[in-house]
């Protein structure tokens, strides 16, 4: 279970979350999205994602939110009516649920850092200037009517002794009320170089809580074998094996024909200079297609005609997700 909302390090055939921060000395820095800075709503364990009934049947929707990013990463949400006509275009990301509409926002907050200890040639301690504060992104969903907030990612109170600290948040995509969120944290803790760690969260907007990843994504045999070949044959001296490679993230995407595709990120260790794939320092990773969609996402396997029409009209748009406005709540 992911009561904390973070995927732990995985066994070969199960989901867990990746936390791979560390310096050359082998020390590890754990990160969590629920370290609080001020008051934060409590979270609760939801069980598997397919246990959650709290969203709208897309077929009964009275409209849709479709959100996309441009080439510079700026997000826009297009509100469509049931026939697919664009009603308005909104800056930012909006997600619809049976309980109403929510707006995603990010805010960078300063984080207190600590200077490294440095010594002169005689071994005397040199007290350098205080380092610049770090930055951490806080991600919040706000209800567009009531103003109620869901704190998806909070900022830590300090950098836990690091001299440099940067934490960013990326909303990778959404499927109905489920958000697929990625955190990236860079720290410099006075070693030979800084390191970056990456972790993933699935957030259920309809309940305001983190959700455990789905386990019914089909057999992992073929995807694991494909990932193993990709990560074992790159000549970095750290060939991936079944024992060292883990499943660390689910990555949804929307094809141009409106069909939902699901990627599985597999991650293995490597040397610092060999880092590749976007899963953090000392890792290499690759995303391969899942064999099937989880049952919970079955209603989103093919976008409704209104959304498909938008995709056809704007083929250059990088659509990241859609959600159904109004309609009948799932039983």
VENDAGI-V198603 format. One record per pair of residues at least 12 apart in sequence whose C-alpha atoms are under 8 Angstrom apart, sorted by the first residue. I is the first residue (numbers start at 1). GAP is how many residues later the second one is. If there is no record, write none. Layout:
I_GAP ; I_GAP
//
This chain:
1_44 ; 1_46 ; 1_47 ; 1_211 ; 2_43 ; 2_45 ; 2_208 ; 2_209 ; 2_210 ; 3_40 ; 3_41 ; 3_42 ; 3_43 ; 3_207 ; 3_208 ; 3_209 ; 4_28 ; 4_29 ; 4_30 ; 4_39 ; 4_41 ; 4_206 ; 5_28 ; 5_196 ; 5_197 ; 5_198 ; 5_204 ; 5_205 ; 5_206 ; 5_207 ; 6_26 ; 6_27 ; 6_193 ; 6_194 ; 6_195 ; 6_196 ; 7_192 ; 7_193 ; 7_194 ; 7_206 ; 7_241 ; 7_242 ; 8_240 ; 9_237 ; 9_238 ; 9_239 ; 10_236 ; 10_237 ; 10_238 ; 11_235 ; 11_236 ; 12_230 ; 12_231 ; 12_233 ; 12_234 ; 12_235 ; 13_207 ; 13_234 ; 14_201 ; 14_233 ; 15_198 ; 15_200 ; 15_232 ; 15_233 ; 15_234 ; 16_231 ; 16_232 ; 17_182 ; 17_183 ; 17_231 ; 17_232 ; 18_180 ; 18_181 ; 18_182 ; 18_230 ; 19_12 ; 19_178 ; 19_179 ; 19_180 ; 20_176 ; 20_177 ; 20_178 ; 20_260 ; 20_261 ; 20_262 ; 20_263 ; 21_174 ; 21_175 ; 21_176 ; 21_177 ; 21_259 ; 21_260 ; 22_173 ; 22_174 ; 22_175 ; 22_259 ; 23_166 ; 23_168 ; 23_169 ; 23_170 ; 23_171 ; 23_172 ; 24_167 ; 24_168 ; 24_169 ; 25_166 ; 33_119 ; 33_120 ; 33_121 ; 33_122 ; 34_119 ; 34_120 ; 35_119 ; 35_120 ; 35_121 ; 35_122 ; 36_118 ; 36_119 ; 36_120 ; 36_121 ; 37_117 ; 37_118 ; 37_119 ; 37_120 ; 40_111 ; 40_114 ; 41_109 ; 41_110 ; 43_165 ; 43_166 ; 43_167 ; 44_165 ; 44_166 ; 45_164 ; 45_165 ; 45_166 ; 45_167 ; 46_163 ; 46_164 ; 46_165 ; 46_166 ; 47_164 ; 47_165 ; 48_163 ; 48_164 ; 48_165 ; 48_166 ; 48_167 ; 49_162 ; 49_163 ; 49_164 ; 49_165 ; 49_247 ; 50_164 ; 50_244 ; 50_245 ; 50_246 ; 51_245 ; 53_277 ; 53_278 ; 54_43 ; 54_44 ; 54_152 ; 54_153 ; 54_275 ; 54_276 ; 55_42 ; 55_43 ; 55_121 ; 55_122 ; 55_151 ; 55_274 ; 55_275 ; 56_41 ; 56_42 ; 56_268 ; 56_269 ; 56_270 ; 56_271 ; 56_272 ; 56_273 ; 56_274 ; 57_242 ; 57_267 ; 57_270 ; 57_271 ; 57_272 ; 57_273 ; 58_241 ; 58_242 ; 58_246 ; 58_265 ; 58_266 ; 58_269 ; 59_245 ; 59_268 ; 60_266 ; 60_267 ; 60_268 ; 61_21 ; 61_263 ; 61_264 ; 61_265 ; 61_266 ; 61_267 ; 62_19 ; 62_20 ; 62_262 ; 62_263 ; 62_264 ; 62_265 ; 63_16 ; 63_17 ; 63_18 ; 63_19 ; 63_20 ; 63_21 ; 63_261 ; 63_262 ; 63_263 ; 64_15 ; 64_16 ; 64_17 ; 64_18 ; 64_32 ; 64_242 ; 64_243 ; 64_258 ; 64_259 ; 64_260 ; 64_261 ; 65_12 ; 65_13 ; 65_14 ; 65_15 ; 65_29 ; 65_30 ; 65_31 ; 65_257 ; 65_258 ; 65_259 ; 65_260 ; 66_12 ; 66_13 ; 66_14 ; 66_241 ; 66_253 ; 66_254 ; 66_255 ; 66_256 ; 66_257 ; 67_26 ; 67_27 ; 67_252 ; 67_253 ; 67_254 ; 67_255 ; 68_249 ; 68_250 ; 68_251 ; 68_252 ; 68_253 ; 69_248 ; 69_249 ; 69_250 ; 69_251 ; 70_247 ; 70_248 ; 74_18 ; 75_16 ; 75_17 ; 75_18 ; 76_13 ; 76_14 ; 76_15 ; 76_16 ; 76_17 ; 77_12 ; 77_13 ; 77_14 ; 77_15 ; 77_16 ; 77_17 ; 78_12 ; 80_226 ; 80_227 ; 81_225 ; 82_224 ; 83_222 ; 83_223 ; 84_221 ; 84_222 ; 84_223 ; 84_225 ; 84_226 ; 85_221 ; 92_12 ; 92_13 ; 93_12 ; 95_81 ; 95_82 ; 95_110 ; 95_227 ; 95_228 ; 96_80 ; 96_81 ; 96_227 ; 96_228 ; 96_229 ; 97_79 ; 97_80 ; 97_108 ; 97_109 ; 97_226 ; 97_227 ; 97_228 ; 97_229 ; 98_108 ; 98_227 ; 98_228 ; 98_230 ; 98_231 ; 99_107 ; 100_43 ; 100_44 ; 100_45 ; 100_225 ; 101_42 ; 101_43 ; 101_44 ; 101_224 ; 102_39 ; 102_40 ; 102_41 ; 102_42 ; 103_38 ; 103_39 ; 103_40 ; 103_41 ; 104_35 ; 104_36 ; 104_37 ; 104_38 ; 105_34 ; 105_35 ; 105_36 ; 105_37 ; 106_31 ; 106_32 ; 106_33 ; 106_34 ; 107_30 ; 107_31 ; 107_32 ; 108_27 ; 108_28 ; 108_29 ; 108_30 ; 109_26 ; 109_27 ; 109_28 ; 109_29 ; 109_46 ; 110_23 ; 110_24 ; 110_25 ; 110_26 ; 111_22 ; 111_23 ; 111_24 ; 111_25 ; 111_45 ; 111_46 ; 111_47 ; 111_48 ; 111_54 ; 112_21 ; 112_22 ; 112_45 ; 112_46 ; 112_47 ; 113_18 ; 113_19 ; 113_20 ; 113_21 ; 113_45 ; 113_46 ; 113_47 ; 113_48 ; 113_49 ; 113_50 ; 113_51 ; 113_52 ; 114_16 ; 114_17 ; 114_45 ; 114_47 ; 114_48 ; 114_49 ; 115_13 ; 115_14 ; 115_15 ; 115_16 ; 115_46 ; 115_47 ; 115_48 ; 116_46 ; 116_47 ; 116_73 ; 116_74 ; 117_73 ; 131_32 ; 131_33 ; 132_32 ; 133_31 ; 133_32 ; 134_25 ; 134_30 ; 134_31 ; 134_32 ; 135_30 ; 135_31 ; 135_32 ; 136_19 ; 136_20 ; 136_29 ; 136_30 ; 136_31 ; 136_32 ; 137_16 ; 137_17 ; 137_18 ; 137_30 ; 137_31 ; 137_32 ; 138_13 ; 138_14 ; 138_15 ; 138_16 ; 138_17 ; 138_31 ; 139_12 ; 139_13 ; 139_14 ; 139_15 ; 139_30 ; 140_12 ; 140_13 ; 150_58 ; 152_51 ; 152_57 ; 152_58 ; 153_16 ; 161_28 ; 162_25 ; 162_26 ; 162_27 ; 162_28 ; 163_24 ; 163_25 ; 163_26 ; 163_27 ; 164_22 ; 164_23 ; 164_24 ; 164_25 ; 165_20 ; 165_21 ; 165_22 ; 165_23 ; 166_19 ; 166_20 ; 166_21 ; 167_16 ; 167_17 ; 167_18 ; 167_19 ; 168_15 ; 168_16 ; 168_17 ; 169_12 ; 169_13 ; 169_14 ; 169_15 ; 170_12 ; 170_13 ; 172_79 ; 172_80 ; 172_148 ; 173_78 ; 173_79 ; 173_80 ; 173_147 ; 173_148 ; 174_78 ; 174_146 ; 174_147 ; 174_148 ; 175_77 ; 175_122 ; 175_125 ; 175_146 ; 175_147 ; 175_148 ; 176_124 ; 176_145 ; 176_146 ; 176_147 ; 176_148 ; 177_27 ; 177_28 ; 177_29 ; 177_146 ; 178_24 ; 178_25 ; 178_26 ; 178_27 ; 179_23 ; 179_24 ; 179_25 ; 179_26 ; 180_20 ; 180_21 ; 180_22 ; 180_23 ; 180_70 ; 180_71 ; 180_72 ; 181_19 ; 181_20 ; 181_21 ; 181_22 ; 182_16 ; 182_17 ; 182_18 ; 182_19 ; 183_15 ; 183_16 ; 183_17 ; 184_12 ; 184_13 ; 184_14 ; 184_15 ; 184_96 ; 185_12 ; 185_13 ; 195_85 ; 195_86 ; 196_84 ; 196_85 ; 197_82 ; 197_83 ; 197_84 ; 198_80 ; 198_81 ; 198_82 ; 199_80 ; 200_48 ; 200_49 ; 213_37 ; 214_80 ; 215_79 ; 216_76 ; 216_77 ; 216_78 ; 216_79 ; 217_73 ; 217_74 ; 217_75 ; 217_76 ; 217_77 ; 218_72 ; 218_73 ; 218_74 ; 218_75 ; 218_76 ; 219_72 ; 220_70 ; 220_71 ; 223_41 ; 223_65 ; 223_66 ; 223_67 ; 223_68 ; 224_42 ; 226_62 ; 227_39 ; 227_59 ; 227_60 ; 227_61 ; 228_12 ; 228_13 ; 228_14 ; 228_17 ; 230_56 ; 231_37 ; 231_53 ; 231_54 ; 231_55 ; 236_34 ; 236_35 ; 236_38 ; 237_33 ; 238_31 ; 238_32 ; 238_33 ; 240_28 ; 240_29 ; 244_24 ; 244_25 ; 245_21 ; 245_22 ; 245_23 ; 245_24 ; 246_20 ; 246_21 ; 246_22 ; 247_17 ; 247_18 ; 247_19 ; 247_20 ; 248_16 ; 248_17 ; 248_18 ; 248_19 ; 249_15 ; 249_16 ; 249_17 ; 250_12 ; 250_13 ; 250_14 ; 250_15 ; 251_12 ; 251_13 ; 251_14 ; 251_36 ; 253_67 ; 253_68 ; 254_65 ; 254_66 ; 254_67 ; 256_55 ; 256_56 ; 256_59 ; 257_51 ; 257_54 ; 257_55 ; 258_44 ; 258_45 ; 258_46 ; 258_49 ; 258_50 ; 258_53 ; 259_41 ; 259_42 ; 259_43 ; 259_44 ; 260_40 ; 260_41 ; 260_42 ; 260_43 ; 261_28 ; 261_32 ; 261_40 ; 262_27 ; 262_28 ; 262_30 ; 262_31 ; 263_24 ; 263_25 ; 263_26 ; 263_27 ; 264_23 ; 264_24 ; 264_25 ; 264_26 ; 265_20 ; 265_21 ; 265_22 ; 265_23 ; 266_19 ; 266_20 ; 266_21 ; 266_22 ; 267_12 ; 267_16 ; 267_17 ; 267_18 ; 267_19 ; 268_15 ; 268_16 ; 268_17 ; 269_13 ; 269_14 ; 269_15 ; 270_12 ; 270_13 ; 270_14 ; 271_12 ; 307_15
//
